[in-house]
Amino acid sequence: MKLCVAGAYGAFGIKHLDALAAIDGVEITSVMGPTREKIDALAAARGISHAATDLAECLARDDVDAVILSTPTQLHAEQAVACMRAGKPVLVEIPMADSLADSREIVRVQKKTGVLCMAGQVRRFNPSHQWIKNKIDAGELTIQQMDVQTYFFRRTNTNARGEARSWTDHLLWHHACHTVDLFQYQTGETADKAFGLQGPLHPDLGIAMDMAIGMKTPSGAICNLSLSFNNNGPLGTFFRYICDNGTYIASYDDLYDGNMNPIDLSGVAASSNGIELIDREFIAAISEKREPNGSAQQVLAAMETLDMIERSLV
């Protein structure tokens, strides 16, 4: 399968390039980036034959079977639609859009064209969360509460590599999107109650730097989510699952019980790398002509909940 990675120069574009290199039967034939100098240098370093600064140029190529979008969030909806209309299956990095209207448009076009569209909800694929999901599906666990912290120290407009970027990140539509989708995926329910509180807006970036979110499902499971760009301490996202049969703490691809004893995740998935696992699912779904786990249609419920939270923010 021949793939194009758009936004390949960014932090997550690089993660996808590295992940794809570990998957048999995959060739990266095209990359797209922000400037000719940067993307040409990346293509040369990786031995990729084609580089462009325009997605349309990549979509027009016969040697591009499918596309992974790691471009700025504000471009996701427009570019996902362009990929589907060009007949190219597309994996859209999180979030698939930054509004409910754009998310619904992606789903509408997917249904109309029949072209596969998957959202990069990596938490569904991290082995730590897969282990929990397997226990839930086996009837061994029921979630009573999820307590989640998503913390960064980012007071300037920089990416995960510490480089300046042209677009602005968002605690709700980007970072909360991970947990909102995961909570609903793990419980198997859509939250019927959800609200948010936000701190002061950054004077230059125009976004809230701190946020608190609460959700509740019809069966009574609750989720508390704290997010901050002001946290000068351990960074990342930390999940505490409080269940009827144990407490578990997940940090990316690692899992511990409530007393911080590590849980063996070997054998849970083909890799311990969550990005590689979503790429594997994308490629397998295309090959098998099936709906992927994390399809745009499946993730739409999370976008509807994010919209509910946005409308409640005070």
C-alpha positions in Angstrom: 0.0 0.0 0.0 1.4 3.4 -1.0 0.7 6.2 1.4 1.0 10.0 1.5 1.7 11.7 4.9 0.5 15.3 4.8 1.9 17.5 7.5 4.9 15.1 7.6 7.3 17.7 8.9 5.3 18.3 12.1 5.8 16.4 15.4 3.0 13.9 14.7 3.9 13.6 11.1 7.3 12.3 12.1 5.6 9.9 14.6 3.5 8.5 11.7 6.6 8.2 9.4 8.4 6.3 12.1 5.3 4.1 12.8 4.7 3.3 9.2 8.4 2.2 8.8 7.6 -0.6 11.2 4.7 -2.0 9.2 5.3 -4.5 6.4 3.8 -3.9 3.0 3.7 -0.2 3.3 5.6 2.4 1.3 5.5 6.1 1.8 5.5 7.6 -1.7 4.6 11.2 -1.0 4.9 13.7 1.8 3.4 17.2 2.1 4.7 20.0 4.3 4.5 23.7 4.9 7.5 24.9 3.0 9.5 23.6 0.0 12.8 23.7 1.9 11.6 21.8 4.9 9.6 19.1 3.0 12.3 18.5 0.4 14.9 18.0 3.2 12.6 15.6 5.0 11.9 13.6 1.8 15.6 13.4 1.0 16.5 12.3 4.5 13.8 9.6 4.5 14.3 8.4 0.9 10.8 9.4 -0.2 10.4 10.1 -3.9 7.8 12.8 -3.9 7.4 16.0 -1.8 4.9 18.9 -2.2 3.5 21.8 -0.4 0.0 21.4 -1.9 -2.2 18.4 -0.9 -4.0 18.5 -4.3 -0.7 17.6 -6.0 -0.3 14.6 -3.8 -4.0 13.5 -4.3 -3.5 13.6 -8.1 -0.8 11.0 -8.0 -1.4 7.4 -9.1 1.1 6.1 -6.5 -0.9 7.4 -3.5 -3.5 4.9 -2.3 -4.4 6.5 0.9 -3.5 9.6 3.1 -2.7 10.3 6.7 -3.4 13.9 7.7 -1.1 15.4 10.4 -1.8 19.0 9.3 -3.0 21.9 11.4 -6.4 21.2 13.0 -8.1 24.0 11.2 -7.4 22.3 7.9 -8.6 18.8 8.8 -12.2 19.0 7.7 -11.4 20.6 4.3 -8.6 18.3 3.6 -10.4 15.1 4.7 -13.3 16.0 2.4 -10.8 16.6 -0.5 -9.2 13.2 0.1 -12.5 11.3 0.1 -13.7 13.2 -3.0 -10.4 12.1 -4.7 -11.2 8.5 -3.8 -8.4 8.2 -1.2 -9.0 6.6 2.2 -7.9 9.1 4.9 -6.8 8.9 8.5 -7.3 12.3 10.1 -5.1 13.1 13.1 -7.0 14.2 16.2 -9.3 16.0 16.2 -11.0 15.3 12.9 -12.4 18.8 13.0 -12.7 21.7 15.5 -16.4 22.2 15.2 -19.5 20.0 15.2 -20.6 21.4 11.9 -17.4 20.4 10.2 -17.4 17.0 11.8 -20.9 16.3 10.5 -19.8 17.4 7.0 -16.9 14.9 7.1 -19.4 12.1 8.0 -21.9 13.3 5.3 -19.2 13.1 2.6 -18.0 9.8 3.9 -21.4 8.3 3.6 -21.9 9.9 0.1 -18.6 8.8 -1.3 -18.2 5.5 0.5 -14.5 6.3 1.0 -13.0 5.2 4.3 -12.4 8.0 6.8 -10.8 7.3 10.2 -10.1 9.7 13.1 -6.8 9.3 14.9 -8.2 8.6 18.3 -5.0 7.0 19.6 -6.3 6.3 23.1 -8.6 3.6 21.7 -5.4 1.8 20.6 -2.9 2.4 23.5 -2.3 -1.1 25.0 -3.1 0.3 28.5 -6.6 1.3 27.4 -7.0 -1.8 25.3 -6.4 -3.9 28.4 -9.1 -2.1 30.2 -11.5 -2.4 27.2 -10.9 -6.1 27.0 -11.8 -6.5 30.7 -15.0 -4.5 30.2 -16.0 -6.5 27.2 -15.4 -9.7 29.1 -17.7 -8.5 31.9 -14.9 -8.3 34.4 -14.9 -4.5 34.9 -17.5 -1.7 35.0 -16.2 1.9 35.1 -17.6 4.0 37.9 -15.4 7.0 37.5 -12.6 8.2 35.2 -10.3 10.9 36.7 -8.1 12.3 34.0 -5.3 15.0 34.0 -4.0 16.5 30.7 -1.1 18.8 31.6 1.3 20.9 29.6 3.5 23.9 30.1 2.9 25.8 26.9 2.5 29.6 27.1 3.7 30.3 23.6 2.5 29.0 20.3 4.8 26.0 19.9 4.4 22.4 18.9 5.4 19.2 20.7 9.0 19.6 19.5 9.2 23.2 20.9 9.0 24.8 17.5 6.9 27.8 16.5 3.8 26.9 14.6 1.2 28.8 12.5 -1.9 27.6 14.2 -3.3 27.6 17.7 -3.9 24.5 19.8 -7.0 24.2 21.9 -7.7 22.4 25.2 -11.3 21.5 24.4 -11.3 20.6 20.7 -7.9 18.9 20.6 -6.8 17.6 24.0 -10.2 17.0 25.6 -11.2 15.2 22.5 -8.9 12.3 23.5 -10.7 11.7 26.8 -14.2 12.5 25.7 -14.0 9.8 23.0 -12.2 7.4 25.3 -14.8 7.7 28.1 -17.6 7.1 25.7 -15.8 4.2 24.0 -14.9 2.5 27.3 -18.3 2.9 28.8 -20.2 2.1 25.6 -22.4 5.1 26.2 -22.7 8.7 25.1 -22.7 11.2 27.9 -26.1 12.7 28.4 -24.7 15.4 30.8 -21.6 17.3 30.1 -20.3 20.7 31.2 -17.1 22.8 31.2 -15.4 25.6 33.1 -12.6 27.6 31.7 -10.0 29.9 33.1 -8.9 33.3 31.6 -8.1 33.5 28.0 -4.5 34.0 27.0 -4.1 37.7 25.9 -2.2 36.8 22.7 -3.4 33.3 21.8 -7.1 33.9 22.6 -7.6 30.5 24.2 -8.2 29.3 27.7 -5.1 28.0 29.4 -7.0 26.0 32.0 -10.2 24.0 31.8 -12.3 21.6 33.9 -14.8 19.2 32.3 -17.4 16.9 33.8 -19.4 14.2 32.1 -22.0 11.6 33.1 -23.5 8.7 31.1 -27.1 7.5 31.4 -26.0 4.5 33.5 -24.2 6.8 36.0 -20.5 6.5 35.1 -18.8 9.9 35.5 -15.6 11.5 34.2 -13.6 14.4 35.6 -11.1 15.9 33.3 -8.6 18.7 34.2 -6.6 20.3 31.5 -3.9 23.0 31.6 -1.2 24.7 29.5 0.0 26.3 32.8 1.3 23.2 34.5 5.0 23.4 35.2 5.5 19.8 36.3 5.1 16.3 35.0 3.6 16.6 31.5 1.2 14.4 29.6 -2.1 12.7 30.3 -2.8 10.5 33.3 -5.9 8.3 33.6 -7.3 6.8 36.8 -10.0 4.2 36.2 -12.1 3.6 39.3 -14.0 0.4 38.6 -16.3 -2.0 40.5 -13.5 -4.5 40.5 -10.2 -2.6 41.0 -8.5 0.7 40.3 -6.1 1.2 37.4 -3.8 4.0 36.4 -2.9 4.4 32.7 -0.1 6.7 31.3 0.1 6.4 27.5 1.3 2.8 26.8 1.8 1.8 30.5 -0.7 0.5 33.0 -0.6 0.1 36.8 -3.0 -1.1 39.5 -4.2 1.3 42.2 -1.1 0.7 44.2 1.2 1.4 41.2 2.2 -2.2 40.6 2.9 -2.5 36.8 0.5 -4.7 34.7 2.0 -6.8 32.0 0.7 -5.6 28.7 2.6 -8.0 26.5 0.4 -9.8 24.1 -2.3 -7.1 24.2 -1.4 -5.7 20.8 1.0 -6.1 18.0 3.0 -3.1 19.2 3.4 -1.0 22.3 3.3 2.2 20.2 -0.2 3.7 20.0 0.5 5.6 16.8 1.7 2.5 15.1 -1.4 0.7 16.2 -3.8 3.3 14.7 -1.8 3.2 11.5 -2.1 -0.6 11.4 -5.8 -0.4 11.9 -6.2 2.1 9.1 -4.2 -0.1 6.7 -6.0 -3.3 7.7 -9.4 -1.7 7.3 -8.6 -0.5 3.8 -7.2 -4.0 2.9 -10.2 -5.8 4.4 -12.8 -3.3 3.0 -14.4 -2.7 6.4 -15.1 0.1 8.8 -12.2 0.9 11.1 -12.3 1.2 14.8 -12.4 5.0 15.2 -14.2 5.7 12.0 -15.5 9.3 11.5 -19.0 8.0 12.1 -18.1 6.3 15.4 -16.2 9.4 16.6 -19.0 11.8 15.8 -20.6 11.2 19.2 -17.5 12.6 20.9 -17.7 15.7 18.7 -21.3 16.2 19.7 -20.3 16.0 23.4 -17.5 18.5 22.8 -20.0 20.8 21.3 -22.3 20.4 24.3 -19.4 21.2 26.6 -18.4 24.3 24.5 -21.9 25.7 24.7 -21.7 25.3 28.5 -18.4 27.0 29.1 -18.3 29.9 31.6 
